[in-house]
Amino acid sequence: MKILVDENLDGMDERLKEQGYDALSVRKLNMAGEKLGSDFSIIQYAQKNNLIIVTKDKEFRKASEENNFPLILLDDEEMLKIIVEKLKKFS
């Protein structure tokens, strides 16, 4: 399983690697000369390289639904679910 971490989660690629995942960073790929300045270019790169995109950017949701590519979206709704689940431990 290969993962592409969007710029809005900078550093998460290293943390995923520590957990044994093959993770790349959009920021690091840009620094290495890839041209991933738009959501479209990130999606194309991920599809070409069979990567799962991990992002906080809600705009990827519709693109994922329309183009059927794997996406882990950590938006406010997902964060709320995590917070509520953790709060249950205090009840």
N, C-alpha and C positions, 0 to 999 in steps of 0.2 A: 504494500500500500504506500503510494507516494503522495505527498502533501505539498501544496503551494500556499504559503501563508502570506496574506495581503499585508500591505504596509501599515494598516491601522492596528495590526497585532505584532508590531516589530518586536523581535526577540523570542516570540513564541516558537519559531522554527528550532532554535537551540534547545528550548525546553522539551519540545517533542522529540528531538534527537536523543536527549538524555533518557527518554522513555522507550527508546528503541525504534522510533519511526524515521522513515526517510523523508525529511522535510526540507523544503527550499523556501527562500524568502524573496518576495518581489523586490524589496529594497536591495538586497545583495545581488540579485540577478541584474538589476538596473546598473549597479555599480560595476558589474562585470561586462557591461556592454549590451545587454539585452534591452530592447525598446518596449517596456511594459508600462507606458504612461497612461493608458486608458483601460477602463474595465473591459472593453472589447479585446484589446491586445492581451490582457491577462487571461481572459477566457480562451482565446485562440491558443495561447501558449499551453495552458492547462490541458486542453483537449488534445493537442498535438503530442503531449508528453504523458498522457494518461494520469493526470494529477487531480486530486481532490482539493478544491479551493476552500480555505478557511478564512473568514472575514467577518467584520462587523458592519460592512456596507450593505444596507438593505436593497440597494439597486440591483444586486446580484440575484436576488430571489426570483424576480420575474424572468430574468435571462435564463436562470437555471430551469425554471418550469417550462419555458418555451423551447429551450434547446437541449433539455435532458442531459445536463452534466452534473456530476456530483458536487454538492456544496454543503458546507457546515457554516451556517449563519448564526453568529452570536449577537443577535440584536437585543433590544430591550426586553422583548417577550421572553427570550431564552434566559436572560439574566434574572428576570422576575421569577421564573420557575425555579432557578437555582436558589435564589434568596428564600423563597417560600419553603422550599424543601429543607433548607438549613434551619430556618426558623422553627420548623416542626420539632426539631431536636430539643428545643428549649421549652416546649410545652409540657 
